[in-house]
Amino acid sequence: MTGNLGEVAENLYLGIKDMPIVSPHGHCDPAWFASDAPFPNPAELLVVPDHYVFRMLYSQGVPLHELGVGPEGRNTDPRDVFRTFARHWNLFLGTPSRVWISYVLRETLGISEALSEASADAIYDQISDQLARPAFRPRALFDQFGLEVLATTDSALDDLSHHAEIRRSEWGGRVIPTFRPDGVLDGADHGFVQNLAALETLTDCDLGSYDGYLQALRKRRAFFIEMGCTATDHGIERVHTEWLDEPDELYQRLKTQKASTQDARRFYGHMLIEMAQMSVEDGLTMQIHAGSKRNTNHDLMRDFGRDMGADIPIAMDWVNGLEALLNRVGNIPDLRIILFTLDEATYARELAPMAGHWPCLRIGPPWWFHDSPAGIARYFDQVVETAGYYNLAGFNDDTRAFLSIPARHDLWRRGVADHLAQQVARGYFGQSDAERLARLLTTDLAQQVYGLQN
């Protein structure tokens, strides 16, 4: 981008560059902030937990155990893991991972030397030295990053003890839980029956009946809200909702492991509506992440377990999939449901028209495979004309890699500035509108949609 257009974009970016970071959805470990212990080593920080990293390296033939992943990987020397990563650093050219990690090395960790196989040991030592300093402990970095709030994602069965410990501490950082109930809603989950038993123990509710099951779910939601929760999260492969007039029959079959795969699908489709109705009652924002076929590499699943980089986007049908839910609660303006997709073809065809009509719907930012400069540009190009800006949900980083949070938000803010500068150049609105929208897309929408103003 050059000339006047570039200047407009740069000025817009500078206006939002240093705004506080609102991180309303992600997968950071609350234990980091409860204990405030130093991060263990550079490999555990930058490589081992990051599926973006080990997925790319695996695609080029690097065994996962050499990256510290899996049971065998736990015995791999972290320095060797980092050397392997550095040796293959060129594989990340053109990817957002390269942008994020470069930012972390340069801006957060103060590493000026270029990462390579030759520099791997020296950079490993520099990072290790930094991590030993009080300024690089989790709470100090949280404050340094300008994080206003950070939401974790927590099982419905989690006792939230780490969140309780954070609240008891004298530290002022706001780390809140998110209610993730898939394990007790999805009858196809391998641990569903055991999860129901744990839910019964946790809540002291009788889960012998469907009504007792609903009571237990309400009780867990209330506990999460007491601990600061403002949102639920649901990860589903294909979107399907339907209202069952007699759900207890299916519930009993699932409890006794006599149900079919279709039974489980129908029951979960019903429970998504129940969750939306509970959100009407208690005010929790509902997030639906859909469109990932999980564990497509069966060997990887067998040897390393679930969600190890073989999750692939698939086509979605949002209109038919959400019809039952929306015709039950979609006209309630106080309800907030955020939709995240991996099927970009649905942005303009389905999600933007849907969010541009149903009062409850908002479109989540580009997710997972599409959280990139080009993905952000495509997103704005496809959703804004029909949904406008106010039916979007702002930005969330959805990360497990804590140090990448500022990098991801910076990439989004640059994408926002570039998009709005193009809109100004086309004459769609003026500079003052662009500045207002830049702030809206940077922090304000996320605060509003997730109920984080207080």
N, C-alpha and C positions, 0 to 999 in steps of 0.2 A: 504494500500500500504506500503510495507516494503522494507528494504535493499536499494540497489542502485537505484531502480526505485523510491522509495520514496524520496531519496535525489535529484534526477533529478527534480522531480515534485516540491519539496520545493524550489529549487534554481530558477526554472522558475517562480514560484509564487512570490518569493521575488523580482524578477526583474520587475514585473508588478504591484505589490501590491499597490504602492503609485503613480502610474501614474494618471494624471488628469482624471476626469470623464467626458465623453462625453455622454450626455443624449438626443439623437435626436428624441425620440418619447415617450410621456407620457401624463398624464392627470392631472398634478398639476395645481392649480388655480393661474393664473397670478396676481390676486388681492393680494395674500400673499406678493408678492415682490413689488407690487405697493405701498401698505400701510405700509408694514413692521411692522404690528401690531403683538403683541404676539399671539401665538396660544392659543385658549381659555381654553382648559383643556385636561387632558390625554385621556378622552373618545373620544372627537372630533378628537384628533390627531391619536389615535391608533386603534379605534374600529369602530366608526360610518361610516367613508367613505370607509372602506376596505371590499369589497365584498368577499374577500378570508376568512375574519374573520366571518362575519355574515352568510355566506353561510354554513360554517361548523357547527356553533352553531345551526342554524335553522334545519339542518339535524338531530340533536339530540334533537329536540323538544323545543328549546328555542324560545319563541315568539320574533319577530323582534322588537316590541315596547320596549321590555326590553333591547334592544341594542341601543336604541336611534334612531331607524330607522322609517321613516314614520311620518304621522301627529300626531298620538298618542305618538310616541316615542319622539317627541320634548319636551314633558312634563316630561320625565323621568330624574331624577337627574343623572348628569354625573357620580357622585361617585357610584351610584347604577349600572350604565352601566358597569363601570370598575370592580366592585365587581362580576357581573355576568360573565364577560369575564375571570377574574382570577379564579373563581370557576370551570370553564370548561377548564382551560389551558391544562389539560392532553389530551383533544381531538385533540390537534394539534401535538402530538407526531408523528414523521415520515413525517410531511408535510414541504414544504419550508416556510410556514408562521411561523412555530416554529423557524426555522433558522433565518429568517429575523427579527422577533420581538425580539428574544433573543439577536441578534447583536445590535439592536437599544437600548434595555434596558441597555446592558452591555457597549458597545463601545461609543454610542452617548450620552446617558443620565447618564452614570456613576452609574447605579444601580447594587450593588453587591449582594443584597439579592434575593433569588429565588422567583419567582412569584408564589403565591398560594392564596387560599381563606383567609388564616390567615394573609398574608402579604399585601393584596390588599390595605387597607387603608394607610398603611405606605408608600408603593410604589407610590400610587396616590399622596400623599403629597410631596414626594421627586420630582416626575416629575413636579408637580405644581410649586414647588419652582424653579426648573430649568427653566421652561417656562417663569417665571417672570423676568429672568435675560436677559440683553441685548445680551449676547452671544448666546442665544437660539431664537432670533428673526429670521425670515426667511432669511433675507439677510446675517446675520452673519453666519448662518448654511450653506447657499449656499457657502460662501467663505471657511468655515471650511471644508466642504466636498471635496473641490478641484474641484468643478464643473467648467468645461471650458465653457460649454453651456448647456442650458436646453430648450427643445422645449415643448410647451404646445400644446393642440389640441383644435381648435377653430372653431365654426360654421362659415359657409360662410357669415352669417348674423351678426356676431359679429362686433361691432364698434372698437374693439381692444383698447378701452380707457385705460385699465390697462397696456397694452404694451406701449402705448404712455406715460403714467405716468412714467413707468420705464425708458424709454428713456430720458425723461426730467430731471430725477433725477441725482444727482452727483455720484450715485452708479455705479460701473463698471461691475456688473454682466450681463452676456449675457443670456437673456430670450427671446426666439423668438416664434412667433406663427406658427401653422401648419394649412393649409387650409382644412377644413372638410366640403365638400359640399353636403353630402348625403341628407340632408333635402330639397335641391332644385334640386336634380337629380332623386330621387326615388319617382315615382308617387304613390307608395303604402304607403308612409309616411302619417300618419294621418293628418299632417299639411301642406301637399304639396302646396295646393292652397294658403293658407295664407302666406306660405313662399315665394311663387312667388310674391305676392303683396308686401311683405317687401323688397324683392330683387329689385323690380322696384323702390320703394321709395328710397332705399339706393343709387342706381346707376343712377337714373334719365334716365334710358333706357326704351324704349317702349317694354314691354314684350308681346305685342299682337301678335308678330310674333316670329318664331323660331330664325331668325337672330338676333332680338333684345335680345332674351334670351341668345344667345351665347355672344353677346356684353357685356351684364351685367356680365356674368361669367368671361369674360376676365378682365373686369374692377375690379372685386373683387380680382381676382388673382393678378393683378398689385398692388392693395392697400396692400395686404398681403406681397408681395415682398418688397414694400417700408418699411414695418415694420419689415423686417428681415427674413421673411419666406423663407425656402428652400425646403419645401416638402408639398405634399397633402396627405390626408388619406381617404380611402374608406373602410367602413365596410359593407360587403355583406354576406348574408346567403349562397347562392350557386353561383358559378362562372358561369356567362353567358355573352358573348359579341356577338354582331352582328352589322353589318353596315346597316343602313337604308338609302336607296336612297332618300326617301321622309319623313324625320322625322317630318315635320311640321304637318302632319295629326294626328299622334299619340300625338304630343305635344298639339294640340288644344283639342283633346278628354280628355286628362289629365287635362287641364286647366278648362274645363267645367264639370269635374267630370262625364264624360260619358264613361270612359275607363274601361276595364276589368283588372283583376289581371295580365293576360298574357300580355296585352298592357303595363302595368307598367314595367313588367320584361323586355320586349323587348326594351322599351325606355331607361331604365337604362343601359342595355347592350350596347346600342348605345352610351350613354353618357360616359361610361367608355372609349370608343375609342376616343371620342371627348376630354376627359380629358387628355388622353395620347398624342394626337396630340397637345394640348395646352402646355403640358410639353415639347414637342419637341421645341415649339416656345419660351417658357419663361424659360426653364431650371429647373423647379421644379421637384424634385424627386417624384415619385408616389408610394404610399404604398397601397397595397390591403390586407386587413385582411378578410379572408373568412373561413366559416365552423362552425359558431355558430348559432344554432337555438335558437332564442331569446324567452324569456317570455313563457316557456313551462308550468309553473305553473299558470293556469288561475286565481285561487283565489288570488295568490300573485300579479298578474298583476292588478286585480280589486282593491285590497285594498291598494297596495303600489306603483303602477305605473310600468314603464318599467325598465328592466335591474336590477332586484333585486335578482340575484343569481340563477335564474332558466334557465340560458343560457347553452345549452348542445352541445358538439361537434357532428358534423355529417360528413358523408362521402363526399368527394369532387371528382370532375372530372376536374382537371386543364387543361389537354391536350385539350379536346374538348371545355371547357369553355372559354379558352383564344385564341382559334385558330383564330377567326376573328380579334381580336386586334393585335396579333403577326404578322399576315400576312399583316397587314396594316402598322405597325410601328416597329415591333420587330427587324428588321435588322439595325436600326439606333443606332450606337454605343454610341452616346452622351446621349441617353435617358436612364434613370434609373428607373426601376420598381422593387420594393421589394415585394416579396410574403410571406405572413405569413399564416400558416395553423394550424388548430387544429386536422387535420387528419394525424397522423404520418405515416400511411400506404402509403401516397403519397410522403414522403421524397425521398426514393430510387426509387420508381416506376415512379414518374412523375417529381417532382420539381428538383431533382439533374440532371437528363438528360436534362430537359428543360433549366435550368440555364447553363448547360454545353454546350449548343448550341446557344441559342438566345443571341445576344450581349447586349440586354437591360435588361435582367433579373438578379436579385440577390435574394438569399434566406435569408429571415429574420431569426433571432434567435428563439429559442423555445419560444412559446407564451402562456400566460395564464395558462392553466392546465398543461403545460409541462415545465414551467420555474422553473426547479428543478434540483438537482444534477443528478438524473437518467435521466431526460429529456434532459439535456445538453449532457450527454454521448451518449444517443441514437441518438441524432441529429448528432453529429460528426461522429458516426459510419455509419450512413446511407447516409450522403450527400457528405462527403469529397472524397470518392473514385471516384465518377463520376463528381462532380462539382468542385473539388479542393477547396482551401481556398480562392482564389481571386474572386470567384463568390458568396461569402457570404457577409453579410451586417454588420458584427461585432455584437455589442450588443446594445440593448436599454432596459430600465427597464419597460416601459409601465405602470407606476404606478401612482396612485392617492395619495399614502402615501409618502409624501416628505421625512420623516425621514428614510424610508426604502431604499432610493436610494443607499447609500454606501453599505448596506448589500447585495442588489441584484447584484451590480457590483462585490463585493468581491466573492460572490458565483460563478458568471460567471468566474472570473479570476482563481479561484481554479479549476473549471471544465476545463478551457483551459490548465492549467498547467498539470493536470492529463492526459488529452488526449495526449498532445504533448510528455509527458514523455513516455507514452506507445508507441507512434510512434517511438521515439528514441530507446527504448528497442527492438522493432521489427526490427530495422535496416533500417527503411524507409528513414530516414535522420538523420543528426548529430545535435549536441548541438547548433551550431551557427545558423542553419536553424530554430531550435525550438525557440531560443530566438527571432529571427526576426519575426517568425509567432506569437509568444505570443504578441508582441507589435502590430502587425497588427490586431489581433483579439480583442485586448483590446481597442484601440482608433483609429488606422489609417484607418481601413476599414469604420468605421462609419463616420469619417470625410470626406473620399473620396466619399462614396456613397450618403451621404446627402448634399454634397457641403458645408461643414462647415470649410474648411481650412482657410478662411479669417475671 
